[in-house]
Amino acid sequence: SSSTWPDYSELRPLETQASMVARFADWPELYNLAQLRQNTVPVYAAVYMDDLYVDFRLSLAAAESIANCKVFVSNSMYHDALRSRAEEAWKAIWILRDDTID
């Protein structure tokens, strides 16, 4: 069989389900983008330049589409920073909240 998962044999059992999700085109809108552009609640986000799972440019674009959103950008932390470097990651978020960039 010509698998769509040739490099990850452990994922081959999910090939049928993954193909169904990939072909499905009638997804409902996940977020109300108009409302996010009018957001009044403070939002703080961490974006990692070298994230293995989330594209940097897409992350920034998503954050920029939310009004009242401040972004901490890091090239020294990664996707799991809240777990692996929690103190440092939260410190950066609180700096955004307190608006005390030094």
C-alpha atoms as one frame of an Amber mdcrd trajectory, in Angstrom:
protein
   0.000   0.000   0.000   1.261   3.522  -0.706   1.008   5.077   2.706   0.738
   8.815   3.303   2.817   8.203   6.453   5.957   6.630   4.966   8.340   8.088
   7.562   6.232   7.389  10.646   5.176   3.754  10.742   3.573   4.213  14.175
   1.048   6.598  12.562  -0.005   4.237   9.783  -2.971   2.901  11.797  -4.377
   6.462  11.685  -4.039   6.863   7.923  -7.732   6.379   7.164  -8.871   8.877
   9.796  -6.169  11.421   8.857  -7.160  11.204   5.206 -10.827  11.763   6.092
  -9.939  14.879   8.122  -7.638  16.167   5.354 -10.353  15.791   2.695 -13.173
  17.311   4.770 -13.872  20.823   3.489 -17.024  21.906   5.305 -15.452  23.013
   8.592 -17.430  25.608  10.544 -15.720  28.870  11.456 -13.612  28.133  14.528
 -13.382  31.732  15.778 -15.410  34.866  15.248 -12.678  36.931  13.587 -14.730
  40.138  13.590 -15.184  39.835  17.346 -11.482  39.117  17.898 -10.627  42.324
  16.005 -12.822  44.187  18.515 -11.537  42.403  21.622 -11.343  44.534  24.775
  -9.989  41.894  27.157  -6.196  41.922  27.611  -4.545  38.983  25.843  -0.928
  37.944  26.297   0.710  35.463  23.945   4.065  33.758  23.653   5.359  33.098
  20.146   8.443  30.971  19.633  10.564  31.700  16.569  11.848  28.145  16.189
   8.721  26.272  17.294   8.655  22.769  15.845   4.866  22.616  15.798   3.525
  26.101  15.043   4.721  28.313  12.209   6.227  31.557  13.528   4.627  33.819
  10.898   1.202  32.232  11.366   1.476  32.685  15.134   2.297  36.368  14.757
  -0.490  36.866  12.231  -2.970  35.192  14.584  -1.886  37.390  17.503  -2.023
  40.521  15.352  -5.611  39.720  14.398  -6.677  39.979  18.052  -7.200  43.496
  19.360  -5.584  44.274  22.713  -3.065  41.419  22.342   0.546  41.769  23.431
   3.098  39.243  22.224   6.280  37.943  23.788   8.569  36.600  21.037  11.409
  34.263  21.938  14.157  32.512  20.056  15.433  30.831  23.217  12.252  29.054
  24.306  10.203  26.505  22.456   6.732  24.981  22.223   6.892  23.389  25.679
   8.226  26.473  27.505   5.309  26.668  29.951   6.221  23.174  31.082  10.004
  23.065  30.676  10.842  26.692  31.576   7.697  27.812  33.350   9.254  30.448
  35.597  11.016  32.186  32.713   8.011  31.979  30.383   5.564  33.347  32.952
   7.978  36.130  33.885   7.946  37.257  30.248   4.141  37.184  30.158   3.874
  39.202  33.399   6.269  41.774  31.946   3.819  42.207  29.054   0.939  42.518
  31.476   2.721  45.038  33.685   4.150  46.857  30.643   7.612  46.963  32.195
   9.852  46.145  29.243  13.435  46.832  30.294
